[in-house]
């Protein structure tokens, strides 16, 4: 699991899943910056995610062309076995 992601890495992830799925909307940082973040374009939002990893929902598991965000034991079993 990575601590930070570049904009390019985040773009690769969001080519496979919606950007909204990696945004940590339950986190304190998102709640504090919600009004600011909601007005951003997808590219601007990716830039913010790359600058502040606390905005990214964790963990992110990538295998082949599949991405799982957040803790989902059954999904891990499906792609990791």
Helices and strands as residue ranges (DSSP letters): H 7-14, H 19-22, H 28-38, H 42-51, G 53-55, E 60-63, E 66-69, H 73-80
